[in-house]
Amino acid sequence: MYGLKTEASFDSAHFLTDYYGKCENLHGHRWRCVVYLEADELQDEGTMKDMVLDFGVFKRAVRAVAEELDHTFLVEEGSLKPATVAALEGEGFSLTVLPFRMTAENLARYFHDRLVEQNLPVACVEMYETPNNCALYRAR
């Protein structure tokens, strides 16, 4: 088995709906996303011969997803009143509305799915919410 690893970071704000504790309030993180690729065999032709994937291609793909979420307010779809969303957008805030609760687990899966859509052989995604705590997603 061959593998590659790269990572990217992004800053964003979020809150957890239906949660009773500090994280129910709007707060921010320096998210750190670590992505692992795996392949049984190396590519056998072209410019990526004897590689899982070119590191440049891999890094650009991961960083592009991170860049989309950088310095945005991550909002679970339906968690804020439409008037609140309109007021925030009217003030010029950047919102990224996604169809899931904004947990590290769901963000790990989001990265995984976005990269698999690009045909990357993703084995695992780790999403660090703090330097010492991360969630991971691994497809079966």
Phi, psi and omega in degrees: 000133177251153180209159174227158177218138171214170180213162176214158178232155175207155179251131176203162177254154176198177171209162180254122176287150177053039180236141181242096182168188184304324186284358174285344178267150177302128179205169183239164178219154163261092182287140176236120183249121178247126185241134179245132172253150175220145177212140177291325182228154175279157177297148188246008178202169177075193184291343179257021177303136180066027176232154166290311178194149176298131181302324179298317178296315181298309181298317181298319181296314181293315182292330178295319177293317178299319182296325178298330184260354185290132179055044173235164174264112181278120186237129173289129180307129178083359184275343177241150176295144178307324179294326178292314178300314180298319179295317179296314179295323178296332177276357177091011179285146177270120178244140171241109182265124182234155186275034179208162176293140188278063176263160176299324179299314180290325176293325176298315179293322178302312178299314180306307185296320179297322181283325176296325176302335179266013178067028175275138181279070185286126178264320186200147173233129173253131179241108180272123177268332174222169180301335184250358185229126179219157171250156176226153176230131179226122177288149179272000000 
